[in-house]
């Protein structure tokens, strides 16, 4: 009997291990951007000035200035002046947890 109990215990342990591996596989953190692209991306600051409104500054994680300007302009900035005003360092941008191509109001 003890050998049958040991065999049953080993089977349940094996099932638990495979279930655990499946859960880890399905719930692994997914990166929105491949690591190769993240190294090339920078955080650009884009200012939007509308008539009779306060100046708004957006932070955009992209690979180029032109793409950052296009992303902010596509958010419905009709009759607004859009211009690049600067960049953020990696140290300042990290806490913002920006996603590529998604402008964030600062």
C-alpha positions in Angstrom: 0.0 0.0 0.0 2.7 2.6 0.7 4.0 2.2 -2.8 0.5 2.8 -4.3 0.2 5.9 -2.1 3.6 7.2 -3.3 2.7 6.6 -6.9 -0.5 8.5 -6.5 1.3 11.4 -4.7 3.9 11.6 -7.5 1.0 11.8 -10.1 -0.7 14.6 -8.3 2.6 16.5 -7.9 3.3 16.1 -11.6 -0.1 17.4 -12.4 0.3 20.3 -10.1 3.7 21.2 -11.7 2.3 21.1 -15.2 -0.7 23.2 -14.1 1.6 25.7 -12.5 3.8 25.9 -15.6 0.6 26.5 -17.7 -0.5 29.3 -15.4 2.9 31.0 -15.6 3.0 30.6 -19.3 -0.5 32.2 -19.8 0.0 35.0 -17.3 3.5 36.0 -18.2 3.8 39.8 -18.6 3.5 40.7 -22.2 5.6 43.5 -23.6 3.8 46.0 -25.8 7.0 46.7 -27.7 9.9 44.4 -28.6 13.1 45.2 -26.6 15.0 46.1 -29.8 12.5 48.8 -30.6 12.4 50.2 -27.0 16.1 50.9 -27.1 15.6 53.1 -30.2 12.4 54.9 -28.9 12.5 58.3 -27.2 10.0 60.3 -25.3 9.2 63.5 -27.1 7.3 66.5 -25.6 4.7 68.0 -28.0 2.9 71.2 -27.2 -0.7 71.9 -28.4 -2.0 75.4 -28.3 -5.7 76.0 -29.1 -7.3 79.4 -29.3 -8.7 80.6 -25.9 -7.3 77.5 -24.1 -4.3 76.7 -22.0 -1.2 75.2 -23.5 -1.2 71.4 -23.3 2.0 69.3 -23.4 1.9 65.6 -24.3 4.6 63.0 -23.8 4.8 60.5 -26.6 7.1 57.4 -26.8 8.1 57.0 -30.5 11.1 56.5 -32.7 11.1 59.9 -34.4 9.9 63.5 -34.0 7.7 63.4 -37.1 5.8 60.4 -35.8 5.3 62.1 -32.4 3.8 65.2 -34.1 1.6 63.0 -36.3 0.2 61.1 -33.3 -0.7 64.2 -31.4 -2.2 65.9 -34.5 -4.4 62.8 -35.1 -6.0 63.1 -31.7 -8.4 65.7 -33.0 -6.3 68.8 -32.8 -8.2 70.8 -35.4 -7.4 74.5 -35.6 -4.6 74.0 -33.1 -0.9 74.7 -33.3 1.2 71.6 -32.7 5.0 71.8 -32.2 7.8 69.8 -30.7 9.1 71.4 -27.5 11.6 68.9 -26.1 12.4 65.4 -24.9 12.4 63.6 -21.6 15.3 61.7 -20.2 15.0 57.9 -19.6 15.1 58.6 -15.8 12.1 61.0 -16.0 10.2 59.0 -18.5 10.4 55.6 -16.7 7.8 56.4 -13.9 5.3 57.5 -16.6 5.2 54.0 -18.0 4.3 55.2 -21.5 3.2 52.9 -24.2 4.5 53.3 -27.7 2.4 55.7 -29.8 0.1 56.7 -26.9 0.3 60.4 -26.0 0.0 61.2 -22.3 -1.0 64.7 -21.1 1.6 66.1 -18.7 
